[in-house]
Amino acid sequence: MNAKASYPFDPFVDSLLGEKIMFVWKSSNQSSKDLLDALLSKTNQTAFTFTPNATKQTLMVSIPVQIRTLHSEKNLKEIGEILIGLADGSLTENKLPAVDITFELVEWLLTGFDMDEAIADYLNLLFGKEQIIDVAFVEKIRSEYIKEMRG
């Protein structure tokens, strides 16, 4: 039996958070190719795919529990390590890159937690764009996200 084919994932089209990140990025007169290339480079990928459903369901139960615990302990650095490990496939629990799940978790943090500075740090881990991604950038992403949700 052949392994199931992976479906391509475009983080800036297939994710609402990704769409909003790209919107804010481009509104800062930055190149969309530059942001995609940075994410590919940081995660050691040539292309992204959706995480298989069973793996996604398992991770979307376990990782938020870990993040909540770390957040309550104010261990924000380790949350970033989990997110980048998930994105590049270096977590003990998951050896496949899961940028789609990483984006979902960052979206959850953006909408449910008051930690903009840490979110800026996490995005910088993913993109390596410290000079552009800061708290103001994160606030713009949230603003665009809320506009979208309100229709």
N, CA, C and O of each residue as an XYZ file, in Angstrom:
604
protein
N       0.844     -1.184      0.000
C       0.000      0.000      0.000
C       0.887      1.243      0.000
O       1.816      1.350      0.801
N       0.601      2.163     -0.883
C       1.389      3.388     -0.972
C       0.996      4.367      0.120
O      -0.155      4.419      0.554
N       1.984      5.143      0.553
C       1.688      6.194      1.531
C       0.812      7.243      0.852
O       0.927      7.490     -0.348
N      -0.056      7.845      1.638
C      -0.920      8.888      1.096
C      -0.094     10.085      0.672
O       0.890     10.439      1.322
N      -0.498     10.701     -0.414
C       0.186     11.897     -0.889
C      -0.106     13.048      0.062
O      -1.210     13.169      0.593
N       0.895     13.885      0.267
C       0.707     15.077      1.084
C       0.136     16.179      0.215
O       0.481     16.306     -0.960
N      -0.739     16.972      0.804
C      -1.349     18.067      0.065
C      -0.564     19.342      0.301
O      -0.188     19.638      1.435
N      -0.310     20.100     -0.759
C       0.456     21.339     -0.611
C      -0.251     22.323      0.320
O      -1.477     22.428      0.321
N       0.537     23.032      1.102
C       0.033     24.038      2.028
C       0.747     25.349      1.735
O       1.974     25.423      1.800
N      -0.018     26.376      1.415
C       0.538     27.711      1.232
C       0.187     28.503      2.490
O      -0.969     28.880      2.678
N       1.171     28.759      3.353
C       0.872     29.389      4.637
C       0.243     30.771      4.529
O      -0.399     31.233      5.472
N       0.418     31.430      3.397
C      -0.102     32.786      3.256
C      -1.409     32.846      2.466
O      -1.935     33.925      2.194
N      -1.924     31.675      2.102
C      -3.209     31.566      1.406
C      -4.149     30.649      2.185
O      -5.332     30.950      2.339
N      -3.618     29.533      2.674
C      -4.436     28.508      3.312
C      -4.640     28.736      4.808
O      -5.301     27.934      5.467
N      -4.093     29.797      5.341
C      -4.221     30.126      6.760
C      -4.672     31.581      6.877
O      -4.073     32.469      6.270
N      -5.725     31.823      7.653
C      -6.177     33.206      7.847
C      -5.085     34.032      8.515
O      -4.846     35.173      8.119
N      -4.429     33.479      9.511
C      -3.326     34.209     10.137
C      -2.243     34.509      9.106
O      -1.724     35.623      9.046
N      -1.910     33.514      8.303
C      -0.895     33.717      7.272
C      -1.281     34.807      6.289
O      -0.442     35.610      5.881
N      -2.564     34.834      5.906
C      -3.046     35.910      5.019
C      -2.818     37.266      5.650
O      -2.377     38.203      4.984
N      -3.121     37.373      6.945
C      -3.004     38.660      7.635
C      -1.547     39.045      7.858
O      -1.195     40.223      7.784
N      -0.708     38.064      8.129
C       0.734     38.343      8.243
C       1.233     38.909      6.917
O       1.943     39.914      6.892
N       0.856     38.254      5.810
C       1.320     38.709      4.496
C       0.753     40.083      4.165
O       1.459     40.916      3.597
N      -0.498     40.335      4.505
C      -1.102     41.639      4.245
C      -0.317     42.741      4.953
O       0.029     43.753      4.344
N      -0.043     42.541      6.225
C       0.700     43.551      7.002
C       2.133     43.666      6.475
O       2.682     44.765      6.398
N       2.725     42.549      6.119
C       4.084     42.528      5.579
C       4.162     43.375      4.305
O       5.032     44.234      4.165
N       3.232     43.110      3.383
C       3.236     43.839      2.113
C       2.873     45.310      2.307
O       3.350     46.165      1.561
N       2.033     45.613      3.299
C       1.684     47.016      3.559
C       2.875     47.785      4.119
O       2.866     49.015      4.153
N       3.895     47.057      4.556
C       5.148     47.669      5.011
C       6.156     47.759      3.867
O       7.350     47.955      4.091
N       5.656     47.612      2.639
C       6.481     47.668      1.429
C       7.582     46.606      1.407
O       8.706     46.857      0.973
N       7.226     45.419      1.885
C       8.166     44.300      1.890
C       7.755     43.302      0.810
O       6.591     43.246      0.413
N       8.703     42.533      0.352
C       8.480     41.550     -0.701
C       7.841     40.273     -0.148
O       8.323     39.705      0.832
N       6.754     39.829     -0.784
C       6.112     38.586     -0.359
C       7.057     37.399     -0.560
O       7.067     36.466      0.243
N       7.839     37.439     -1.619
C       8.804     36.365     -1.877
C       9.836     36.295     -0.753
O      10.249     35.209     -0.347
N      10.243     37.444     -0.262
C      11.223     37.497      0.823
C      10.686     36.797      2.072
O      11.417     36.055      2.728
N       9.416     37.031      2.402
C       8.835     36.415      3.592
C       8.693     34.903      3.407
O       9.009     34.138      4.318
N       8.228     34.472      2.251
C       8.104     33.038      1.980
C       9.478     32.371      2.007
O       9.646     31.311      2.610
N      10.448     32.987      1.359
C      11.802     32.421      1.351
C      12.376     32.320      2.759
O      13.059     31.349      3.085
N      12.101     33.316      3.590
C      12.593     33.301      4.972
C      11.987     32.135      5.745
O      12.687     31.448      6.490
N      10.681     31.911      5.567
C      10.017     30.807      6.260
C      10.538     29.459      5.761
O      10.786     28.554      6.558
N      10.701     29.329      4.470
C      11.260     28.092      3.909
C      12.650     27.835      4.471
O      12.967     26.713      4.866
N      13.468     28.863      4.508
C      14.835     28.742      5.004
C      14.869     28.382      6.490
O      15.604     27.485      6.900
N      14.071     29.086      7.289
C      14.068     28.858      8.741
C      13.575     27.465      9.108
O      13.959     26.919     10.142
N      12.727     26.890      8.263
C      12.181     25.558      8.550
C      12.853     24.467      7.715
O      12.446     23.306      7.757
N      13.881     24.847      6.959
C      14.626     23.895      6.121
C      13.722     23.130      5.158
O      13.854     21.917      4.995
N      12.797     23.861      4.519
C      11.858     23.256      3.588
C      12.049     23.823      2.180
O      12.622     24.896      1.994
N      11.557     23.075      1.201
C      11.497     23.597     -0.163
C      10.051     23.900     -0.530
O       9.782     24.658     -1.462
N       9.110     23.292      0.220
C       7.673     23.518      0.044
C       6.991     23.027      1.317
O       7.569     22.268      2.095
N       5.765     23.468      1.511
C       5.019     23.067      2.703
C       3.867     22.155      2.315
O       3.319     22.249      1.216
N       3.510     21.268      3.242
C       2.349     20.401      3.046
C       1.494     20.427      4.314
O       1.972     20.743      5.404
N       0.213     20.085      4.137
C      -0.669     19.959      5.288
C      -0.234     18.762      6.124
O       0.222     17.753      5.587
N      -0.375     18.877      7.408
C      -0.090     17.775      8.322
C      -1.214     16.745      8.207
O      -2.387     17.118      8.180
N      -0.876     15.461      8.140
C      -1.922     14.430      8.085
C      -2.893     14.591      9.263
O      -2.493     14.943     10.372
N      -4.167     14.328      8.997
C      -5.235     14.599      9.952
C      -5.036     13.948     11.324
O      -5.215     14.614     12.345
N      -4.679     12.692     11.370
C      -4.514     12.008     12.659
C      -3.400     12.667     13.473
O      -3.538     12.860     14.681
N      -2.313     13.006     12.815
C      -1.200     13.677     13.497
C      -1.637     15.048     13.976
O      -1.339     15.446     15.102
N      -2.344     15.767     13.116
C      -2.814     17.107     13.473
C      -3.716     17.052     14.695
O      -3.553     17.850     15.618
N      -4.654     16.133     14.716
C      -5.578     16.034     15.844
C      -4.837     15.740     17.139
O      -5.142     16.325     18.178
N      -3.872     14.842     17.084
C      -3.092     14.510     18.274
C      -2.310     15.720     18.771
O      -2.305     16.016     19.965
N      -1.654     16.413     17.856
C      -0.844     17.574     18.241
C      -1.703     18.731     18.737
O      -1.304     19.459     19.646
N      -2.890     18.901     18.139
C      -3.755     20.007     18.547
C      -4.424     19.748     19.900
O      -5.084     20.632     20.446
N      -4.258     18.562     20.430
C      -4.700     18.288     21.800
C      -3.527     18.469     22.757
O      -3.668     19.107     23.801
N      -2.376     17.913     22.408
C      -1.240     17.916     23.344
C      -0.487     19.244     23.412
O      -0.129     19.683     24.505
N      -0.243     19.882     22.296
C       0.575     21.098     22.291
C      -0.096     22.251     23.040
O       0.586     22.921     23.815
N      -1.401     22.525     22.854
C      -2.005     23.603     23.643
C      -1.909     23.377     25.162
O      -1.760     24.333     25.924
N      -1.995     22.127     25.592
C      -1.835     21.836     27.020
C      -0.433     22.250     27.472
O      -0.270     22.889     28.511
N       0.568     21.881     26.683
C       1.952     22.267     27.012
C       2.099     23.784     27.033
O       2.726     24.340     27.934
N       1.523     24.445     26.043
C       1.638     25.905     25.956
C       0.950     26.577     27.139
O       1.500     27.514     27.718
N      -0.231     26.118     27.503
C      -0.927     26.706     28.664
C      -0.080     26.572     29.932
O       0.033     27.516     30.714
N       0.513     25.394     30.126
C       1.354     25.164     31.301
C       2.553     26.106     31.280
O       2.858     26.746     32.286
N       3.224     26.192     30.152
C       4.393     27.069     30.038
C       3.998     28.530     30.218
O       4.728     29.303     30.840
N       2.844     28.908     29.674
C       2.373     30.287     29.828
C       2.108     30.594     31.304
O       2.479     31.661     31.793
N       1.474     29.670     32.005
C       1.187     29.897     33.432
C       2.482     29.974     34.240
O       2.530     30.636     35.277
N       3.525     29.301     33.769
C       4.836     29.350     34.428
C       5.674     30.523     33.928
O       6.810     30.716     34.362
N       5.103     31.304     33.011
C       5.789     32.442     32.393
C       7.062     32.009     31.655
O       8.038     32.757     31.587
N       7.034     30.803     31.112
C       8.158     30.265     30.356
C       7.893     30.473     28.863
O       7.672     29.521     28.114
N       7.921     31.741     28.455
C       7.556     32.094     27.080
C       8.606     31.644     26.069
O       8.278     31.366     24.916
N       9.861     31.573     26.494
C      10.925     31.135     25.583
C      10.693     29.695     25.124
O      10.877     29.370     23.951
N      10.292     28.848     26.051
C      10.069     27.449     25.677
C       8.873     27.301     24.749
O       8.853     26.397     23.914
N       7.871     28.173     24.878
C       6.746     28.152     23.931
C       7.288     28.405     22.521
O       6.897     27.723     21.574
N       8.173     29.371     22.384
C       8.789     29.647     21.081
C       9.554     28.455     20.552
O       9.513     28.167     19.356
N      10.254     27.757     21.438
C      11.001     26.567     21.023
C      10.052     25.480     20.516
O      10.355     24.783     19.548
N       8.905     25.344     21.179
C       7.910     24.360     20.719
C       7.390     24.752     19.343
O       7.284     23.908     18.453
N       7.066     26.030     19.167
C       6.508     26.474     17.881
C       7.496     26.276     16.740
O       7.115     25.773     15.683
N       8.750     26.658     16.926
C       9.725     26.489     15.836
C      10.028     24.997     15.640
O      10.238     24.552     14.511
N      10.051     24.229     16.726
C      10.267     22.784     16.610
C       9.136     22.105     15.851
O       9.361     21.173     15.079
N       7.932     22.578     16.078
C       6.781     22.059     15.349
C       6.884     22.432     13.872
O       6.619     21.607     12.997
N       7.265     23.666     13.603
C       7.364     24.135     12.213
C       8.437     23.394     11.425
O       8.249     23.091     10.247
N       9.559     23.103     12.074
C      10.656     22.482     11.311
C      10.750     20.965     11.500
O      11.632     20.319     10.933
N       9.842     20.403     12.295
C       9.815     18.946     12.454
C      10.866     18.410     13.401
O      11.308     17.271     13.249
N      11.280     19.209     14.381
C      12.315     18.747     15.304
C      11.789     18.442     16.711
O      12.577     18.236     17.634
N      10.466     18.412     16.879
C       9.896     18.052     18.181
C       9.992     16.547     18.386
O       9.914     15.777     17.429
N      10.159     16.140     19.616
C      10.160     14.717     19.939
C       8.842     14.078     19.512
O       8.823     12.958     19.003
N       7.720     14.810     19.728
C       6.398     14.288     19.421
C       6.082     14.259     17.936
O       5.151     13.572     17.516
N       6.841     14.993     17.135
C       6.522     15.087     15.712
C       7.780     15.422     14.915
O       8.378     16.484     15.089
N       8.158     14.521     14.061
C       9.368     14.715     13.253
C       9.060     15.205     11.840
O       9.959     15.304     11.004
N       7.780     15.514     11.571
C       7.402     16.072     10.272
C       7.154     17.568     10.428
O       6.481     17.978     11.374
N       7.681     18.392      9.524
C       7.397     19.830      9.605
C       5.886     20.080      9.578
O       5.160     19.492      8.776
N       5.431     20.959     10.466
C       3.989     21.224     10.589
C       3.758     22.733     10.697
O       3.303     23.232     11.726
N       4.077     23.441      9.627
C       3.881     24.890      9.609
C       2.398     25.219      9.735
O       2.042     26.225     10.349
N       1.536     24.395      9.168
C       0.098     24.645      9.269
C      -0.364     24.657     10.726
O      -1.136     25.530     11.123
N       0.093     23.717     11.505
C      -0.281     23.668     12.920
C       0.377     24.818     13.681
O      -0.238     25.405     14.572
N       1.599     25.135     13.342
C       2.277     26.256     13.989
C       1.485     27.537     13.797
O       1.297     28.301     14.743
N       1.019     27.775     12.580
C       0.227     28.974     12.315
C      -1.077     28.955     13.113
O      -1.495     29.987     13.637
N      -1.722     27.794     13.208
C      -2.955     27.698     13.995
C      -2.696     28.038     15.460
O      -3.497     28.721     16.098
N      -1.583     27.562     15.979
C      -1.271     27.825     17.384
C      -0.901     29.294     17.617
O      -1.275     29.872     18.637
N      -0.180     29.891     16.688
C       0.127     31.319     16.822
C      -1.160     32.138     16.735
O      -1.315     33.133     17.443
N      -2.079     31.720     15.870
C      -3.382     32.388     15.773
C      -4.128     32.291     17.100
O      -4.724     33.269     17.552
N      -4.098     31.137     17.712
C      -4.723     30.922     19.015
C      -4.086     31.837     20.075
O      -4.790     32.430     20.892
N      -2.781     31.942     20.056
C      -2.092     32.829     21.006
C      -2.455     34.290     20.754
O      -2.684     35.056     21.691
N      -2.504     34.660     19.488
C      -2.815     36.038     19.108
C      -4.206     36.446     19.580
O      -4.408     37.574     20.029
N      -5.156     35.534     19.479
C      -6.539     35.883     19.794
C      -6.928     35.587     21.238
O      -7.942     36.099     21.712
N      -6.155     34.782     21.943
C      -6.574     34.376     23.271
C      -5.668     34.769     24.414
O      -6.012     34.555     25.576
N      -4.514     35.340     24.107
C      -3.557     35.661     25.148
C      -3.047     37.081     24.949
O      -2.973     37.574     23.823
N      -2.700     37.725     26.040
C      -2.129     39.063     25.985
C      -0.615     38.926     26.078
O      -0.035     39.034     27.159
N       0.010     38.691     24.942
C       1.457     38.446     24.933
C       2.074     38.874     23.595
O       2.804     38.111     22.962
N       1.767     40.100     23.181
C       2.202     40.575     21.865
C       3.719     40.549     21.682
O       4.206     40.214     20.603
N       4.461     40.897     22.720
C       5.924     40.902     22.590
C       6.438     39.487     22.326
O       7.315     39.281     21.487
N       5.885     38.523     23.047
C       6.290     37.138     22.832
C       5.881     36.658     21.438
O       6.643     35.950     20.781
N       4.688     37.036     20.984
C       4.246     36.640     19.640
C       5.175     37.233     18.585
O       5.507     36.563     17.606
N       5.596     38.476     18.773
C       6.568     39.075     17.848
C       7.856     38.245     17.851
O       8.446     38.003     16.798
N       8.281     37.815     19.029
C       9.478     36.965     19.119
C       9.273     35.646     18.378
O      10.174     35.177     17.683
N       8.089     35.045     18.523
C       7.813     33.772     17.852
C       7.819     33.944     16.333
O       8.355     33.105     15.607
N       7.224     35.030     15.863
C       7.229     35.287     14.418
C       8.645     35.533     13.923
O       8.992     35.139     12.810
N       9.456     36.174     14.733
C      10.851     36.372     14.354
C      11.607     35.055     14.311
O      12.492     34.882     13.474
N      11.275     34.122     15.197
C      11.877     32.791     15.121
C      11.519     32.120     13.797
O      12.350     31.449     13.186
N      10.271     32.309     13.360
C       9.814     31.681     12.117
C      10.357     32.370     10.868
O      10.648     31.714      9.867
N      10.492     33.697     10.929
C      10.854     34.453      9.729
C      12.226     35.121      9.799
O      12.803     35.448      8.762
N      12.754     35.328     11.001
C      14.044     35.990     11.147
C      14.022     37.435     10.670
O      14.950     37.879      9.995
N      12.977     38.167     11.014
C      12.814     39.541     10.521
C      12.670     40.533     11.685
O      11.729     41.327     11.721
N      13.613     40.476     12.634
C      13.530     41.291     13.841
C      13.370     42.778     13.566
O      12.702     43.485     14.322
N      13.975     43.252     12.494
C      13.921     44.681     12.207
C      12.539     45.136     11.734
O      12.258     46.335     11.719
N      11.678     44.199     11.351
C      10.355     44.553     10.831
C       9.243     44.048     11.750
O       8.282     44.771     12.013
N       9.366     42.823     12.235
C       8.308     42.242     13.069
C       8.543     42.622     14.527
O       9.488     42.168     15.172
N       7.641     43.474     15.018
C       7.693     43.930     16.398
C       6.270     43.949     16.946
O       5.348     43.448     16.302
N       6.091     44.522     18.124
C       4.760     44.553     18.737
C       3.764     45.304     17.855
O       2.613     44.885     17.738
N       4.184     46.398     17.238
C       3.277     47.154     16.364
C       2.826     46.285     15.181
O       1.668     46.357     14.769
N       3.719     45.477     14.643
C       3.398     44.558     13.552
C       2.334     43.555     14.018
O       1.363     43.292     13.309
N       2.531     43.006     15.206
C       1.582     42.039     15.767
C       0.221     42.705     15.984
O      -0.813     42.100     15.701
N       0.214     43.928     16.477
C      -1.043     44.657     16.679
C      -1.782     44.870     15.361
O      -3.009     44.785     15.312
N      -1.031     45.148     14.291
C      -1.654     45.309     12.966
C      -2.246     43.989     12.476
O      -3.330     43.966     11.894
N      -1.530     42.891     12.715
C      -2.054     41.576     12.331
C      -3.376     41.324     13.053
O      -4.355     40.907     12.433
N      -3.405     41.576     14.361
C      -4.626     41.357     15.139
C      -5.759     42.232     14.614
O      -6.892     41.770     14.483
N      -5.462     43.475     14.317
C      -6.472     44.399     13.818
C      -7.067     43.875     12.502
O      -8.286     43.886     12.328
N      -6.223     43.423     11.590
C      -6.696     42.875     10.316
C      -7.485     41.594     10.538
O      -8.485     41.351      9.862
N      -7.043     40.789     11.470
C      -7.725     39.538     11.789
C      -9.135     39.837     12.308
O     -10.106     39.213     11.880
N      -9.237     40.786     13.224
C     -10.539     41.150     13.798
C     -11.457     41.718     12.717
O     -12.647     41.403     12.691
N     -10.925     42.541     11.837
C     -11.739     43.069     10.719
C     -12.318     41.908      9.904
O     -13.495     41.926      9.544
N     -11.505     40.919      9.620
C     -11.945     39.764      8.836
C     -13.040     38.997      9.562
O     -14.017     38.572      8.946
N     -12.882     38.823     10.849
C     -13.855     38.065     11.638
C     -15.194     38.792     11.729
O     -16.244     38.155     11.814
N     -15.157     40.089     11.711
C     -16.389     40.870     11.804
C     -17.088     40.999     10.448
O     -18.247     41.404     10.362
N     -16.351     40.644      9.398
C     -16.941     40.666      8.071
C     -16.905     42.006      7.494
O     -17.364     42.206      6.370
